[in-house]
Amino acid sequence: MQNKKSKKTNKIQLIERKEVWVITWQGWVILITSLIISMVLIIGNIYPFLAVNAPVKPDVLVVEGWLPDYAVESSIVEFKTGKYRKLITTGLPIGKGYYLAQYKNYAELTAASFIALGFDKDKLIAVPAPNVIKYRTTASAIALKDWLSTSDLKVKSINIYTLGAHARRSWMLFKAVLSPEIEVGVIAGKAEDYNRQLWWKSSAGFRTVIDETIAYIYATFVGWKA
């Protein structure tokens, strides 16, 4: 009897019966409806979140050198209305046409564009950043910090002038590098190559918003230090 019992308990079982909970059709309706509502809310609010405007009362306007010409023009309007003392351009080395171009980085190229538009060169400073593989915005912020630390220009606050959906990330990274010594605000210039309210309906808008969303999440949770 004991041998029979031991054989029975040592028997190998490949399958067994278990109770399983499954979603009912009502549950599926609620789940799908919730997902649709969530997607609509995200699509409707992600661009305003990324294209943040949070200016401070500044000494200096910092213009990111990669901006298109129309954004450079609109930043001049901001400079005049904001009563800034100086305008600083930032930027990395130019990636295309470097050997043919008169200007080797976006900071100097954009500064030259300002002068061509009639901007007072005595109020203009170009602060180029070194070439980096990643963390380009951080590299520009660090270059600006290093320049300010050796300059006679005493700056307590700046506004970063950037473009559209890039604003949230630029603001976060410049604040991370410059604060608390320097107060940092941000101004998001209006992107003109796609409809900002219907960004998902054009390839340019979709790529920009999705790329900036991923980049912001990466910088927030993975890292941003160069």
C-alpha positions, 0 to 999 in steps of 0.5 A: 500500500505504501509503495502504491501511494508513493508512486501516485504522489511522485507522478509527473503532471504536465498540465493542471486545471486552474481558475482563470479570470477574464475580461468581460465584454463590458470590461473591454468596452470600458478599457477601449473607451478609456484608452481612446479618451486618454489618447485624445487628451494626450494628443490635444495637450502634448504640444502645449506642454512641450511648447511651454512659455515661461519667461522671467524678467531677464538681463539677456536673451539667449537664442539657440543657433539652430533656429530657422531664419523666421525664428531668428527674425521673431527673436529680434522682436522679442529682444526689442520688446523685452528690453534686454541688455544683450543677445547671446547665440549658442550652437554646435559646429555645422554638420553640413558644408563645414569646409565650404562655409564662412562660419563653422558653427551655428552660434556664429552663423546665427549671429551673422544672420542677426547683423544682416538683419540690422541688429546692433552688433555691439549687443550681440555675442556668439558663444559656440559649443564644442562638437558632441555626439549626444546631449547637444543642448546640454553642451550649449548650456555648459559652453554658455556657463563657462563663458559667463564665468570668465566674462565681465558681463554680469547676468542674473537671469536669462530667457532661452528663445527656442522653437515650438516643441523643443522649448520644454527640454531646452528650459529643463536642461539650461536650468539644470546647468545654470541654476541657481546662480542664474534664473532661467526662463523660456520662450517658444517661438511659433513653428511655421512648418506645420499646424501647431493645433493639428501637428499629427496631420503632417509628417513634420509635425508628427516627427517633431512632437514624437521626437521631442516627447521621447527626448524629453522623457529620456533627458528626465529619466535616463540622463542629460549630462554631457 
